[in-house]
Every structure is written in structure tokens, then in C-alpha cells.
Amino acid sequence: MINEDLFTSKTIKERTTKPVTLPDGTKTDTWSKEYMLYCEALNLSRKPLDKRRQWLNKLKDQKRVEGLKTWLRLIWKNKN
């Protein structure tokens, strides 16, 4: 049996992109930078405070750090 997906001109990104709505109401897709930052913050939120601080202190991109902190605040706010 031949899989037709092998013969399509779509890229992996085009085949796997799905629309998502982030907790702040932002509508985006699963390949966007916004979604990536949210997922990183969600993963980080599950780590102990000292590990989160270590990770954030290692990062050099302040825009990324601020984005992560914003998401972490929202994640913690929604948990309570």
C-alpha cells in the first residue's frame, strides 16, 4: 500500500500545524514563537523555584526572559 502523504508537496510544518488559543486569548498555531514560549514556560512552571531561577538567569535574551516571566505569572495565577 502506498501512502499518499509521501507524494504531497506540503512540508512537515504545513502537515502538522494546528491552530491553538493560548490561555491569554491569543490565537496562533503550534509552530509559532508565542506557542513555543508558552510551552517553555509551562515546562518551567513544573520545576522547583531554584531550578526556574537558575534557568532564567542563564538566558541572555531579555525579551525571552520577560516573555517567560509573563507566562509564568499567568500560569500561576490560573492555578490558584
C-alpha positions in Angstrom: 0.0 0.0 0.0 1.3 3.4 -0.9 0.9 6.3 1.5 -0.3 9.4 -0.5 1.2 11.7 2.1 4.6 10.9 0.7 3.7 12.4 -2.6 2.2 15.7 -1.5 4.0 19.0 -1.8 3.2 20.0 1.7 6.1 20.5 4.2 6.1 18.8 7.6 5.2 22.2 9.1 2.2 22.5 6.8 1.0 19.0 7.6 1.4 19.2 11.4 0.4 22.9 12.1 -2.7 23.1 14.3 -4.5 26.2 15.4 -4.4 26.9 19.2 -5.7 29.5 21.5 -3.3 30.4 24.4 -4.6 31.0 27.9 -4.4 34.8 27.4 -6.7 34.5 24.4 -4.0 34.8 21.7 -4.9 32.8 18.6 -1.9 31.2 17.0 -0.6 27.8 15.8 1.6 25.1 17.1 4.6 26.3 15.2 4.6 29.9 16.4 7.1 31.6 18.6 4.3 32.5 21.0 3.3 28.9 21.4 6.9 27.8 21.8 7.4 30.4 24.6 4.2 29.3 26.3 5.2 25.6 26.2 8.6 26.5 27.6 7.0 28.4 30.5 4.6 25.6 31.1 7.5 23.2 31.4 9.4 25.6 33.6 6.4 26.1 35.9 6.7 22.4 36.9 10.2 22.8 38.1 11.2 23.8 41.7 11.7 27.6 42.2 15.5 27.3 42.5 15.7 25.4 39.1 13.5 28.1 37.5 15.7 30.9 38.7 18.8 29.1 37.5 17.3 28.6 34.1 16.1 32.2 33.8 19.5 33.5 34.9 21.3 31.5 32.2 19.3 33.1 29.4 20.8 36.1 27.7 17.8 37.2 25.6 15.9 39.5 28.0 12.9 39.6 25.7 12.6 35.8 26.1 13.1 36.1 29.9 10.4 38.7 30.2 8.1 36.6 28.0 8.7 33.5 30.2 8.1 35.5 33.3 4.8 36.9 31.9 3.6 33.4 31.1 4.8 32.0 34.5 2.7 34.7 36.3 -0.3 33.8 34.2 0.1 30.1 34.7 0.4 30.5 38.5 -2.5 33.0 38.6 -4.7 30.5 36.8 -3.6 27.6 39.1 -5.0 29.3 42.2 
